[in-house]
Structures are given as structure tokens and as C-alpha cells.
Amino acid sequence: MKLALAGGGTGGHIYPGIALTEELMRQEKDSEVLFLTSVRSNFGLPDGVAGCRWVRIGASPAPEKFRRWPQALRKNLSGYRKSRSALKRFEPEILLGLGGYASVPPLLAALRSGIPFFLHEQNTVPGRVNLFFARWARRVALGFPLAGDFFPTSKTVLTGNPITVRVRKGGIGPREKNQPPGQSCFTLLVMGGSRGASYINQLFRAGSGHLKKSGNPLRIIHITGKEDEKEIRKAYQKVGITARVLSFLDDMGRAYRQADLAVVRGGAITLTELAYWRLPSLIIPYPTAKGRHQLLNARYFEKNGAALVFEQNKFDASDLMRTILDLSNDEMRLKIMSEKCRDLFIPGAGRAILKLLREEIEKNN
């Protein structure tokens, strides 16, 4: 298969493409993938994804201020020209749009070039790009069932969100503890995703003392991003909490496997990964996410019993720490939340999406 992928802006619009590439190469080693993404999409993208060639293009989201529109239009026009040139050289059989502003120039180029394209919508509520391009898309693959309410039923297929090997590594789906229940230290995983980690970091800097005063044995794995790593490490050291503080972690599967509870943002891919590992969570949605999609993702998990939601600036650090401590002492509730997580995971997403793409390619041949 010769597959073009288009997406970016956040890791949630890139990692599904990486996961899909991994699955394609597992099935067909002689396949080729062209990944068109924005210059600003820097989320630890691997250099060595087999069979995948990265092309960085100019792209810009729609600015809020009118005076910035000319610059945004120039960037997107440049991205369109580069995308069209890259697609002409590559000659893909099909293109998959992964959402985000970075997918706009490649989708326009595919539309003008007569290249058939599919869309993949990761969130419970679609982004503006996918909503706009859905009228020309052959099919729309859904990460969660709720998103189907926004598209014509005839176009949608519920596939789930594909997740990368680095996340699945070391696991078979359910969480696996290194020690029997009751003999291991309660482990908390904290991370803010590719955007918006700082607020969560500062919550734990302010609230770490509450955790220590409880006297409960506790271990923390905290992925801070680059800017706050040293500050957060010092905060834990000051109060005497055992913590592994990292700016970035490649082996996410190991972290998920060790954790009993996670504190996260509400990105669709993060929540899909939690569902894969059956890991209960406290979700703090990023408040300025377009269309409030993180909040709606989070509410979907909360409604189904897999998580609790804390809306930013509507609680303080002590509220969050109190909830963490309550859950650390409630093994039965965590077990129930874990089982609810399992019910939200849709297995085989990568295989399902590739099957749809192959069917379309065969139809056009």
C-alpha cells in the first residue's frame, strides 16, 4: 500500500498515524507511507518508523485576531503547494486525514488532485477540520461512538483509536502489577500531554505536602515536559516523596503497567491508552481545547464510571490530593473503575482502519 497521512498540531493528531504505520508495516513490509505534518509538530517523533517519510509543511490554525490572517493564509498556501508537490511525487493510493490544522493543506491538495481520502476522528466531538472535509471524504473512522452524531451515518465506521507499540509494549491489555495487591506501594502516574502540562505540574508542586502528611505509602511517576522538570523534582524531594520525574518518557507501557491511578488531561489518545491498560483516572481537561472536546471526552469516561473529572480553576490542589488519597485507600472502587475502562476500549483499531482503506483502494482499481 502507498498511504499518505496528514495531521498535526498536537500529539493526538500524530500518534494515531504512527500507530497505523506500525500496523501497516507489520502486515505489509513493502508498503510506503508519506506523513505530512506541520513544522511546529514536535512531539518526540521517531526518526526510524519503518517505511515512513516525514514531510514538514507550513500550516496555521485560524487566528482569532484579524491582523494575523494574512500571515496564516500565506503559511497555509505554502503548505498547500508543498503538499501537492509531495503527493504528486509520491502518488499515494489513498490519504487519511488525522485532524488538526496541519491536515488542511494536504486535504485540499488531495481534493484538488483527485486523490481519495478518509478521515479519522479521535475525539467524542469532531474538530472543525474533519467536520468541513467530511462532505468529500469517502468514509470517516470514529475513535468513540459519540462522534457519529455529527456525521452522515452512511459515512461513519466505529474503529477506535490506534495506539503505538511504545504504549502497548509490555502489556496484553489489562494492567499487570509487579507485586500482589496489598503488598505494593500505591503508584500515581501524572502527565499533561503534549500541551497543557504546566497547570497540572503546579497543582502537584502546591499539593505535594498534603500527600506526604497523609502518611500513606506513595510513589509518583510524573512526566512534566521540559520547562518544569527540575522544579517539580525539587518539590517532591523537599517533602520526601518518592518520585520519578521526567520531561518525556518513551516507554509509556511500563508506566501504565506500574500505575494504580493516573492524573491526566482529556486528550482522546491519552484516554484510549488508559482504557487499553484499564487504568482509572482523574481527568483535568484542557479548558481552551477547541470545541471543549477534552471536557466532553472526559465526561464520556466519567459517565461510564472509568474516571472522575476536575474542571480547571474550579478546584484547588488540596481537593485533588484529597481525592487521590481517598482512592488510594479504596481498592474496590479502583477495581470497578478499572473494569469500566476495559468496556471503553475498542481493540484492533489499526487493523480496522487499514481494512477500510484497502477496500476503497480495491474499489478504485
C-alpha positions as CSV (number, residue, x, y, z in Angstrom):
1,M,0.0,0.0,0.0
2,K,1.1,3.6,-0.7
3,L,-0.6,5.6,2.1
4,A,-0.4,9.3,2.7
5,L,-1.2,10.6,6.2
6,A,-2.0,14.2,7.2
7,G,-2.3,15.7,10.6
8,G,-0.6,17.5,13.4
9,G,-0.8,20.5,15.8
10,T,-0.9,18.2,18.8
11,G,0.4,14.7,19.5
12,G,-3.2,13.4,19.4
13,H,-3.3,14.1,15.7
14,I,0.0,12.4,15.1
15,Y,0.4,9.3,17.2
16,P,-2.6,7.5,15.6
17,G,-0.8,7.9,12.3
18,I,2.4,6.4,13.8
19,A,0.4,3.5,15.2
20,L,-1.3,2.9,11.8
21,T,2.1,3.0,10.1
22,E,3.4,0.4,12.6
23,E,0.5,-1.9,11.9
24,L,0.7,-1.5,8.1
25,M,4.4,-2.4,8.2
26,R,3.7,-5.4,10.3
27,Q,1.2,-6.6,7.8
28,E,2.9,-5.5,4.5
29,K,6.6,-4.7,4.9
30,D,6.9,-3.4,1.4
31,S,4.4,-0.6,2.0
32,E,5.3,3.1,1.8
33,V,3.9,5.9,4.0
34,L,4.2,9.7,3.5
35,F,3.3,11.7,6.6
36,L,2.5,15.3,6.0
37,T,2.6,17.3,9.2
38,S,3.3,20.9,10.4
39,V,6.7,22.4,11.1
40,R,5.6,23.1,14.7
41,S,4.6,19.4,15.4
42,N,7.5,18.4,17.6
43,F,6.3,15.6,19.9
44,G,9.3,13.2,20.1
45,L,8.5,11.9,16.6
46,P,10.6,8.9,15.9
47,D,13.1,9.1,13.0
48,G,13.0,5.4,12.3
49,V,9.4,4.4,11.7
50,A,10.0,1.8,9.0
51,G,8.7,2.8,5.6
52,C,7.6,6.3,6.7
53,R,8.8,9.5,5.2
54,W,8.1,12.8,7.0
55,V,7.4,16.0,5.2
56,R,7.1,19.2,7.2
57,I,4.7,21.8,5.7
58,G,3.6,25.3,6.5
59,A,0.3,25.3,8.3
60,S,-1.6,27.6,10.7
61,P,-4.8,27.4,12.6
62,A,-7.4,30.1,12.0
63,P,-6.2,33.1,14.1
64,E,-8.5,34.9,16.5
65,K,-7.2,38.4,15.5
66,F,-7.9,39.7,12.0
67,R,-4.5,41.2,11.6
68,R,-2.9,37.8,11.7
69,W,-5.0,36.3,8.9
70,P,-2.6,37.4,6.1
71,Q,0.3,35.5,7.7
72,A,-1.9,32.4,8.4
73,L,-3.1,32.4,4.8
74,R,0.5,32.6,3.5
75,K,1.5,29.7,5.6
76,N,-1.4,27.5,4.5
77,L,-0.9,28.4,0.9
78,S,2.8,27.4,1.2
79,G,1.7,24.2,2.9
80,Y,-0.8,23.5,0.1
81,R,1.8,23.9,-2.6
82,K,4.3,21.7,-0.8
83,S,1.7,19.1,-0.1
84,R,0.5,19.0,-3.7
85,S,4.1,18.7,-4.9
86,A,4.9,15.9,-2.4
87,L,1.7,14.0,-3.2
88,K,2.4,14.3,-6.9
89,R,5.8,12.7,-6.4
90,F,4.7,10.0,-4.0
91,E,1.5,9.1,-5.9
92,P,-0.4,7.6,-2.9
93,E,-3.3,5.2,-3.4
94,I,-5.2,6.9,-0.7
95,L,-4.8,9.6,2.0
96,L,-6.0,9.6,5.6
97,G,-6.6,12.9,7.4
98,L,-6.0,12.7,11.1
99,G,-7.4,16.1,12.0
100,G,-5.9,19.3,13.3
101,Y,-4.9,22.4,11.4
102,A,-1.9,20.7,9.8
103,S,-4.2,18.4,7.9
104,V,-5.9,21.3,6.0
105,P,-3.3,21.9,3.3
106,P,-2.8,18.2,2.4
107,L,-6.5,17.6,2.4
108,L,-7.1,20.5,0.0
109,A,-4.2,19.2,-2.2
110,A,-5.7,15.7,-2.2
111,L,-9.1,17.1,-3.1
112,R,-7.7,19.2,-6.0
113,S,-5.5,16.3,-7.2
114,G,-8.4,13.7,-7.2
115,I,-6.8,11.6,-4.5
116,P,-9.5,9.7,-2.5
117,F,-9.3,10.4,1.2
118,F,-10.7,9.1,4.5
119,L,-10.8,10.9,7.8
120,H,-10.1,9.7,11.3
121,E,-11.8,11.5,14.2
122,Q,-10.2,10.7,17.6
123,N,-12.5,12.7,19.9
124,T,-16.1,12.3,21.1
125,V,-16.9,15.6,19.4
126,P,-15.3,16.3,16.0
127,G,-12.9,19.1,15.2
128,R,-13.7,21.8,12.7
129,V,-11.4,20.4,10.0
130,N,-12.9,17.0,10.0
131,L,-16.4,18.4,10.0
132,F,-15.6,20.6,7.0
133,F,-13.9,17.9,4.9
134,A,-16.3,15.1,5.8
135,R,-18.6,16.1,2.8
136,W,-15.8,15.0,0.4
137,A,-14.4,12.1,2.5
138,R,-15.1,8.5,1.4
139,R,-15.5,7.4,5.0
140,V,-15.0,8.7,8.5
141,A,-13.4,6.3,11.0
142,L,-14.5,7.1,14.6
143,G,-12.4,6.8,17.8
144,F,-15.5,7.0,20.0
145,P,-19.2,6.3,19.2
146,L,-20.5,9.7,20.2
147,A,-18.7,11.4,17.3
148,G,-21.0,9.6,14.9
149,D,-23.8,12.0,15.8
150,F,-22.0,14.8,13.8
151,F,-21.5,12.9,10.5
152,P,-23.8,11.2,8.0
153,T,-24.4,7.7,9.3
154,S,-23.7,6.3,5.8
155,K,-20.1,7.6,6.1
156,T,-19.1,6.6,9.6
157,V,-17.4,3.4,10.9
158,L,-16.6,2.9,14.6
159,T,-13.0,1.7,14.6
160,G,-11.5,3.0,17.8
161,N,-8.2,4.9,18.1
162,P,-5.0,3.0,17.2
163,I,-2.2,3.2,19.8
164,T,1.5,2.9,19.3
165,V,3.8,-0.1,20.1
166,R,5.6,2.0,22.7
167,V,2.3,2.3,24.6
168,R,1.2,-1.4,24.2
169,K,4.8,-2.7,24.9
170,G,4.9,-5.0,27.9
171,G,1.2,-5.5,28.2
172,I,-1.6,-7.6,26.8
173,G,-4.4,-5.1,27.5
174,P,-5.2,-5.3,31.3
175,R,-2.9,-3.7,33.8
176,E,-0.3,-6.0,35.4
177,K,1.2,-5.3,38.8
178,N,4.7,-6.2,39.7
179,Q,3.5,-7.3,43.2
180,P,0.4,-8.9,44.6
181,P,-2.4,-6.5,45.7
182,G,-1.8,-5.1,49.2
183,Q,2.0,-5.7,49.0
184,S,2.9,-2.9,46.5
185,C,3.3,0.8,47.0
186,F,0.4,2.8,45.6
187,T,1.7,4.3,42.3
188,L,0.3,7.5,40.8
189,L,1.0,8.5,37.2
190,V,0.9,12.2,36.4
191,M,1.1,13.8,33.0
192,G,-0.2,16.7,31.0
193,G,0.2,15.5,27.4
194,S,1.8,17.4,24.5
195,R,0.0,20.6,25.6
196,G,-1.0,22.0,29.0
197,A,1.3,20.2,31.4
198,S,2.2,23.3,33.4
199,Y,-1.1,23.7,35.2
200,I,-1.0,20.1,36.4
201,N,2.7,20.4,37.4
202,Q,1.9,23.4,39.6
203,L,-1.0,21.6,41.3
204,F,1.4,18.9,42.4
205,R,4.1,21.4,43.4
206,A,1.5,23.1,45.7
207,G,-0.2,19.9,46.9
208,S,2.7,17.5,47.4
209,G,2.8,18.4,51.1
210,H,-0.8,17.1,51.5
211,L,0.2,13.8,50.1
212,K,3.2,13.4,52.4
213,K,1.2,14.4,55.5
214,S,-1.2,11.6,55.0
215,G,1.4,9.0,55.8
216,N,0.2,6.7,53.1
217,P,3.0,4.9,51.2
218,L,3.0,6.5,47.8
219,R,5.2,6.5,44.7
220,I,4.8,9.0,41.8
221,I,5.7,8.8,38.1
222,H,5.5,12.4,36.9
223,I,6.0,13.4,33.2
224,T,6.4,17.2,33.4
225,G,7.5,18.4,30.0
226,K,10.8,20.3,29.6
227,E,10.2,23.5,31.5
228,D,9.1,22.3,34.9
229,E,11.1,19.1,35.4
230,K,13.7,20.5,37.8
231,E,11.2,22.5,39.8
232,I,8.8,19.5,40.3
233,R,11.7,17.2,41.2
234,K,12.8,19.6,43.9
235,A,9.2,19.9,45.3
236,Y,9.0,16.1,45.8
237,Q,12.5,15.9,47.3
238,K,11.6,18.7,49.7
239,V,8.7,16.9,51.2
240,G,10.3,13.4,51.0
241,I,8.0,11.8,48.4
242,T,9.5,9.0,46.2
243,A,9.0,10.3,42.7
244,R,10.4,9.5,39.2
245,V,10.3,12.9,37.5
246,L,10.8,13.0,33.7
247,S,10.4,15.6,30.9
248,F,9.4,12.9,28.5
249,L,9.0,9.1,28.7
250,D,9.3,6.9,25.7
251,D,8.4,3.6,27.5
252,M,4.8,4.6,28.4
253,G,3.7,1.0,28.5
254,R,5.8,0.4,31.6
255,A,4.5,3.5,33.3
256,Y,0.9,2.5,32.6
257,R,1.6,-1.1,33.8
258,Q,3.0,0.1,37.1
259,A,0.4,2.7,37.9
260,D,-2.8,2.3,40.1
261,L,-4.2,5.7,39.2
262,A,-3.5,8.5,36.6
263,V,-3.9,12.2,36.6
264,V,-4.2,13.4,33.0
265,R,-5.6,15.9,30.5
266,G,-8.6,14.8,28.4
267,G,-6.9,14.1,25.1
268,A,-8.6,11.3,23.1
269,I,-5.4,9.3,22.6
270,T,-4.4,9.5,26.3
271,L,-7.8,8.3,27.3
272,T,-7.7,5.5,24.8
273,E,-4.3,4.4,26.3
274,L,-5.8,4.5,29.8
275,A,-8.7,2.3,28.5
276,Y,-6.2,-0.2,27.0
277,W,-4.4,-0.5,30.3
278,R,-7.7,-0.4,32.3
279,L,-6.2,2.4,34.4
280,P,-8.6,4.6,36.4
281,S,-8.0,8.3,36.2
282,L,-8.7,11.8,37.4
283,I,-9.1,14.0,34.3
284,I,-8.4,17.7,34.2
285,P,-9.5,18.8,30.7
286,Y,-7.5,21.5,28.9
287,P,-10.0,24.4,29.1
288,T,-9.2,26.1,25.8
289,A,-9.2,23.0,23.7
290,K,-11.3,23.7,20.5
291,G,-15.0,22.9,20.9
292,R,-14.3,21.9,24.6
293,H,-13.5,18.4,23.2
294,Q,-11.3,17.5,26.1
295,L,-14.1,18.2,28.6
296,L,-16.6,16.1,26.5
297,N,-14.0,13.3,26.2
298,A,-13.6,13.4,30.0
299,R,-17.3,13.5,30.7
300,Y,-17.8,10.4,28.5
301,F,-15.3,8.5,30.6
302,E,-16.8,9.8,33.8
303,K,-20.4,9.0,32.8
304,N,-19.2,5.4,32.1
305,G,-17.6,5.1,35.5
306,A,-14.0,5.0,34.4
307,A,-12.8,8.4,35.7
308,L,-13.6,11.5,37.7
309,V,-13.4,15.0,36.1
310,F,-12.0,18.1,37.7
311,E,-12.6,21.3,35.6
312,Q,-9.6,23.6,35.7
313,N,-9.9,26.6,38.1
314,K,-13.0,25.0,39.8
315,F,-11.0,23.2,42.4
316,D,-7.7,23.6,44.3
317,A,-4.7,21.4,44.9
318,S,-6.0,20.2,48.3
319,D,-9.3,19.0,46.6
320,L,-7.3,16.9,44.1
321,M,-4.9,15.5,46.7
322,R,-7.8,14.5,49.0
323,T,-9.4,12.6,46.1
324,I,-6.1,10.8,45.3
325,L,-5.7,9.8,48.9
326,D,-9.3,8.6,49.2
327,L,-8.9,6.4,46.1
328,S,-5.6,5.1,47.2
329,N,-7.5,3.6,50.2
330,D,-10.4,2.3,48.2
331,E,-9.2,-0.8,46.4
332,M,-12.7,-1.9,45.4
333,R,-13.6,1.4,43.8
334,L,-10.4,1.4,41.8
335,K,-11.2,-2.1,40.7
336,I,-14.7,-1.1,39.5
337,M,-13.2,1.9,37.6
338,S,-10.7,-0.4,36.0
339,E,-13.4,-2.7,34.8
340,K,-15.3,0.2,33.3
341,C,-12.2,1.3,31.5
342,R,-12.0,-2.1,29.8
343,D,-15.5,-1.6,28.5
344,L,-14.5,1.6,26.7
345,F,-11.5,0.2,24.8
346,I,-12.1,-0.8,21.2
347,P,-9.5,-3.3,20.1
348,G,-8.0,-3.7,16.7
349,A,-8.4,-0.1,15.6
350,G,-5.3,-0.1,13.3
351,R,-6.5,-3.3,11.6
352,A,-10.0,-2.0,11.1
353,I,-8.8,1.3,9.5
354,L,-6.4,-0.4,7.2
355,K,-9.2,-2.8,6.1
356,L,-11.4,0.2,5.2
357,L,-8.6,1.8,3.2
358,R,-7.8,-1.5,1.3
359,E,-11.5,-1.9,0.4
360,E,-11.5,1.6,-1.1
361,I,-8.3,1.0,-3.0
362,E,-9.7,-2.2,-4.4
363,K,-12.9,-0.4,-5.4
364,N,-10.9,2.2,-7.4
365,N,-8.7,-0.3,-9.2
